[in-house]
């Protein structure tokens, strides 16, 4: 019995240590953000590296999701004679849930692993230690610009994902299946609220961008300075960021859409 209590105590202390380390890293990262904002060219360069280079997979995935979503929703709605609501269902599904969530998962897999590997290799190559030796704070010079770029890039990518998905649904529903184009667009416009639906989806994507970027930077900065350490860091980035996005999506959905 004593051994069990001792084991539980050690686990709780280790959990508190990990949470405290994350909190300390987060505070230091926030303190470094003003210095990064004074060098906007660093943030812009990272937005290009994180956001622009992720466009292909985001747009391709959005188009494919729009195709499949329109096809599946049509088969479900036509059974009940509600096929004219296809555009509304597709729009709400993309802007509220699929756009932010799928974009965040793709972002974690593409940009998140890239950030972790980049920071981990800089640590393994002692570039971060060299910055410290030259009195250059690596958090403000390396981490903060990437952190801000990830938060800015995620909502833009999510909006593009949803927009391309809606266009893909239009192609399948109107051009291939034969749904009336007027019904597709008019019911969508009348049933979608900009603040409640689109605005909350953007807020979700900002939160997801924060989660994915923070996890990627932390795992890269704290990775062991070995090839195995960097590999484990990139794996943990995908797993932790994906789980964090899915759990936070439930919390945000409950808060945003629980009341009419």
Phi, psi and omega in degrees: 000318178297320179295323179295314179297319179297319178295317178296320178297318179296320180294318179294320178295321178293321177297317178296323178296318180294316179296319177296322178294319177297317181296319178297317178297321180295316179297317179296324179292319178296321179295332181277346184296318178302321178295324178291325179292336176284350174239072186297336180296330177292319179293317180297319179297322179286328174299320177295315183291322184274313186274307185296321181283354175261359186298319187299309182291327179292312182293318179296318179292319178299318179296316180295319178296320177298317177303305185293319182297316179296318181295312182292318180294324180296314180298327178284319184283325183294336178298327182254013179067031183240031183294340179291345179270009184300314181299320179295314181297317180296316182297312180296321180297319182284311186288326182278316191237296191296320180301300180297317187289309182295321177299318180296319179295319176293321178298318179296322181285327182263296185284323182298313179295325177297316179296315180298314180296320180296311180293319179297320178290326175296323177290317179296326178276006178062025176288322178293321177295323178295323176297318177299320179295330180267014179063031174252121182286114181295338179292316180281333183270329186244310188281311186300315178301323179289324178296312179294321180295322178294320179293324179286321186289323187301309180297327177296315179295322180294319177296317178296319178301311182294320181296314179293324177298320178295319177296320177296320177295323177297317180300314182290314187288314187270310186281328183260312183276323179104019175294143181297127183295324179297314177297319182303314184275320186292316179293325176297314182293323182281336185261350183258125177264128186297314184287312187287318185267299182290316181298316178294327175295322177294319177299317177302314183295326177295316178297318179294323177297320176299314183297309184297316182291317180298314180299317181297316181292319180296314181295324177290319183288328182261004180291149175295143185281054178221159176303321178294322179296319178294320179297316178295324179296317179295322177295315179296327179300311181296315184293309185292316180296318180296315178295320178297320178295315182294319179291317180291331176298319177297316182297313182294321178296319178296324181283321188278322190244016181285333180245144181289000000 
